[in-house]
Amino acid sequence: MPRRTSAGPIIDVSFDADLCRHAAVCVRGMPEVFDVSRRPWIDPGQAATEDSTQALRRVVGRCPSGALDVVEPGTGRPASV
């Protein structure tokens, strides 16, 4: 499955289901953004302030499998590149 990107007002989040190991670090870290009972399950729009965006960056950075990444809007490239 290809990596998919969910757009947010400040940053976007990409997800690669093939890499995900379902550790749920994201769901526990920011349940308002990562909600598996919702479709789409990633909603970066819930991180609409600078503070919540920084929290989202930290949660994505803790993903143990690398399935999640922050994408800078307008570049289409992961922030880690």
VODRENBA-301876 format. One record per residue (C-alpha): residue number from 1; residue in one letter; chain; x, y, z. Coordinates in nm, 2 decimals, m for minus. Example, Ala and Ser with C-alpha at 12.3 -4.5 7.8 and 13.67 -1.06 7.14 Angstrom:
BEGIN
<atom><i>1</i><aa>a</aa><ch>A</ch><x>1.23</x><y>m0.45</y><z>0.78</z></atom>
<atom><i>2</i><aa>s</aa><ch>A</ch><x>1.37</x><y>m0.11</y><z>0.71</z></atom>
This chain:
BEGIN
<atom><i>1</i><aa>m</aa><ch>A</ch><x>0.00</x><y>0.00</y><z>0.00</z></atom>
<atom><i>2</i><aa>p</aa><ch>A</ch><x>0.14</x><y>0.34</y><z>m0.09</z></atom>
<atom><i>3</i><aa>r</aa><ch>A</ch><x>0.22</x><y>0.61</y><z>0.16</z></atom>
<atom><i>4</i><aa>r</aa><ch>A</ch><x>m0.08</x><y>0.84</y><z>0.20</z></atom>
<atom><i>5</i><aa>t</aa><ch>A</ch><x>m0.07</x><y>1.20</y><z>0.32</z></atom>
<atom><i>6</i><aa>s</aa><ch>A</ch><x>m0.34</x><y>1.38</y><z>0.53</z></atom>
<atom><i>7</i><aa>a</aa><ch>A</ch><x>m0.34</x><y>1.75</y><z>0.50</z></atom>
<atom><i>8</i><aa>g</aa><ch>A</ch><x>m0.36</x><y>1.98</y><z>0.80</z></atom>
<atom><i>9</i><aa>p</aa><ch>A</ch><x>m0.37</x><y>2.36</y><z>0.84</z></atom>
<atom><i>10</i><aa>i</aa><ch>A</ch><x>0.00</x><y>2.39</y><z>0.94</z></atom>
<atom><i>11</i><aa>i</aa><ch>A</ch><x>0.16</x><y>2.05</y><z>0.87</z></atom>
<atom><i>12</i><aa>d</aa><ch>A</ch><x>0.06</x><y>1.73</y><z>0.69</z></atom>
<atom><i>13</i><aa>v</aa><ch>A</ch><x>0.11</x><y>1.38</y><z>0.82</z></atom>
<atom><i>14</i><aa>s</aa><ch>A</ch><x>0.20</x><y>1.09</y><z>0.59</z></atom>
<atom><i>15</i><aa>f</aa><ch>A</ch><x>0.13</x><y>0.72</y><z>0.68</z></atom>
<atom><i>16</i><aa>d</aa><ch>A</ch><x>0.26</x><y>0.40</y><z>0.53</z></atom>
<atom><i>17</i><aa>a</aa><ch>A</ch><x>0.04</x><y>0.10</y><z>0.64</z></atom>
<atom><i>18</i><aa>d</aa><ch>A</ch><x>0.30</x><y>m0.15</y><z>0.53</z></atom>
<atom><i>19</i><aa>l</aa><ch>A</ch><x>0.55</x><y>m0.02</y><z>0.79</z></atom>
<atom><i>20</i><aa>c</aa><ch>A</ch><x>0.30</x><y>0.02</y><z>1.08</z></atom>
<atom><i>21</i><aa>r</aa><ch>A</ch><x>0.35</x><y>m0.22</y><z>1.37</z></atom>
<atom><i>22</i><aa>h</aa><ch>A</ch><x>0.04</x><y>m0.10</y><z>1.55</z></atom>
<atom><i>23</i><aa>a</aa><ch>A</ch><x>0.22</x><y>0.01</y><z>1.87</z></atom>
<atom><i>24</i><aa>a</aa><ch>A</ch><x>m0.05</x><y>0.28</y><z>1.91</z></atom>
<atom><i>25</i><aa>v</aa><ch>A</ch><x>0.21</x><y>0.54</y><z>2.02</z></atom>
<atom><i>26</i><aa>c</aa><ch>A</ch><x>0.02</x><y>0.79</y><z>1.80</z></atom>
<atom><i>27</i><aa>v</aa><ch>A</ch><x>m0.32</x><y>0.70</y><z>1.93</z></atom>
<atom><i>28</i><aa>r</aa><ch>A</ch><x>m0.21</x><y>0.73</y><z>2.29</z></atom>
<atom><i>29</i><aa>g</aa><ch>A</ch><x>m0.01</x><y>1.04</y><z>2.22</z></atom>
<atom><i>30</i><aa>m</aa><ch>A</ch><x>m0.28</x><y>1.25</y><z>2.04</z></atom>
<atom><i>31</i><aa>p</aa><ch>A</ch><x>m0.61</x><y>1.07</y><z>2.02</z></atom>
<atom><i>32</i><aa>e</aa><ch>A</ch><x>m0.78</x><y>1.38</y><z>1.88</z></atom>
<atom><i>33</i><aa>v</aa><ch>A</ch><x>m0.56</x><y>1.35</y><z>1.57</z></atom>
<atom><i>34</i><aa>f</aa><ch>A</ch><x>m0.52</x><y>0.97</y><z>1.55</z></atom>
<atom><i>35</i><aa>d</aa><ch>A</ch><x>m0.86</x><y>0.80</y><z>1.60</z></atom>
<atom><i>36</i><aa>v</aa><ch>A</ch><x>m0.90</x><y>0.45</y><z>1.45</z></atom>
<atom><i>37</i><aa>s</aa><ch>A</ch><x>m1.28</x><y>0.46</y><z>1.48</z></atom>
<atom><i>38</i><aa>r</aa><ch>A</ch><x>m1.29</x><y>0.76</y><z>1.24</z></atom>
<atom><i>39</i><aa>r</aa><ch>A</ch><x>m1.23</x><y>0.76</y><z>0.86</z></atom>
<atom><i>40</i><aa>p</aa><ch>A</ch><x>m0.99</x><y>0.90</y><z>0.77</z></atom>
<atom><i>41</i><aa>w</aa><ch>A</ch><x>m0.83</x><y>0.80</y><z>1.10</z></atom>
<atom><i>42</i><aa>i</aa><ch>A</ch><x>m0.56</x><y>1.07</y><z>1.08</z></atom>
<atom><i>43</i><aa>d</aa><ch>A</ch><x>m0.69</x><y>1.43</y><z>1.11</z></atom>
<atom><i>44</i><aa>p</aa><ch>A</ch><x>m0.40</x><y>1.68</y><z>1.13</z></atom>
<atom><i>45</i><aa>g</aa><ch>A</ch><x>m0.67</x><y>1.96</y><z>1.13</z></atom>
<atom><i>46</i><aa>q</aa><ch>A</ch><x>m0.71</x><y>1.88</y><z>1.50</z></atom>
<atom><i>47</i><aa>a</aa><ch>A</ch><x>m0.36</x><y>2.04</y><z>1.55</z></atom>
<atom><i>48</i><aa>a</aa><ch>A</ch><x>m0.44</x><y>2.39</y><z>1.44</z></atom>
<atom><i>49</i><aa>t</aa><ch>A</ch><x>m0.23</x><y>2.59</y><z>1.68</z></atom>
<atom><i>50</i><aa>e</aa><ch>A</ch><x>0.15</x><y>2.62</y><z>1.70</z></atom>
<atom><i>51</i><aa>d</aa><ch>A</ch><x>0.15</x><y>2.44</y><z>2.03</z></atom>
<atom><i>52</i><aa>s</aa><ch>A</ch><x>m0.06</x><y>2.15</y><z>1.91</z></atom>
<atom><i>53</i><aa>t</aa><ch>A</ch><x>0.14</x><y>2.13</y><z>1.59</z></atom>
<atom><i>54</i><aa>q</aa><ch>A</ch><x>0.46</x><y>2.10</y><z>1.80</z></atom>
<atom><i>55</i><aa>a</aa><ch>A</ch><x>0.29</x><y>1.82</y><z>2.00</z></atom>
<atom><i>56</i><aa>l</aa><ch>A</ch><x>0.20</x><y>1.65</y><z>1.68</z></atom>
<atom><i>57</i><aa>r</aa><ch>A</ch><x>0.56</x><y>1.67</y><z>1.55</z></atom>
<atom><i>58</i><aa>r</aa><ch>A</ch><x>0.67</x><y>1.50</y><z>1.88</z></atom>
<atom><i>59</i><aa>v</aa><ch>A</ch><x>0.41</x><y>1.22</y><z>1.86</z></atom>
<atom><i>60</i><aa>v</aa><ch>A</ch><x>0.49</x><y>1.15</y><z>1.49</z></atom>
<atom><i>61</i><aa>g</aa><ch>A</ch><x>0.87</x><y>1.15</y><z>1.58</z></atom>
<atom><i>62</i><aa>r</aa><ch>A</ch><x>0.80</x><y>0.88</y><z>1.84</z></atom>
<atom><i>63</i><aa>c</aa><ch>A</ch><x>0.65</x><y>0.63</y><z>1.59</z></atom>
<atom><i>64</i><aa>p</aa><ch>A</ch><x>0.87</x><y>0.33</y><z>1.64</z></atom>
<atom><i>65</i><aa>s</aa><ch>A</ch><x>0.82</x><y>0.19</y><z>1.29</z></atom>
<atom><i>66</i><aa>g</aa><ch>A</ch><x>0.86</x><y>0.50</y><z>1.09</z></atom>
<atom><i>67</i><aa>a</aa><ch>A</ch><x>0.51</x><y>0.46</y><z>0.94</z></atom>
<atom><i>68</i><aa>l</aa><ch>A</ch><x>0.43</x><y>0.82</y><z>1.03</z></atom>
<atom><i>69</i><aa>d</aa><ch>A</ch><x>0.61</x><y>1.13</y><z>0.91</z></atom>
<atom><i>70</i><aa>v</aa><ch>A</ch><x>0.55</x><y>1.50</y><z>0.90</z></atom>
<atom><i>71</i><aa>v</aa><ch>A</ch><x>0.53</x><y>1.65</y><z>0.56</z></atom>
<atom><i>72</i><aa>e</aa><ch>A</ch><x>0.59</x><y>2.02</y><z>0.51</z></atom>
<atom><i>73</i><aa>p</aa><ch>A</ch><x>0.30</x><y>2.17</y><z>0.31</z></atom>
<atom><i>74</i><aa>g</aa><ch>A</ch><x>0.39</x><y>2.28</y><z>m0.04</z></atom>
<atom><i>75</i><aa>t</aa><ch>A</ch><x>0.70</x><y>2.06</y><z>m0.05</z></atom>
<atom><i>76</i><aa>g</aa><ch>A</ch><x>0.55</x><y>1.71</y><z>m0.06</z></atom>
<atom><i>77</i><aa>r</aa><ch>A</ch><x>0.86</x><y>1.60</y><z>0.12</z></atom>
<atom><i>78</i><aa>p</aa><ch>A</ch><x>0.89</x><y>1.45</y><z>0.47</z></atom>
<atom><i>79</i><aa>a</aa><ch>A</ch><x>1.03</x><y>1.70</y><z>0.72</z></atom>
<atom><i>80</i><aa>s</aa><ch>A</ch><x>1.30</x><y>1.44</y><z>0.81</z></atom>
<atom><i>81</i><aa>v</aa><ch>A</ch><x>1.46</x><y>1.46</y><z>0.46</z></atom>
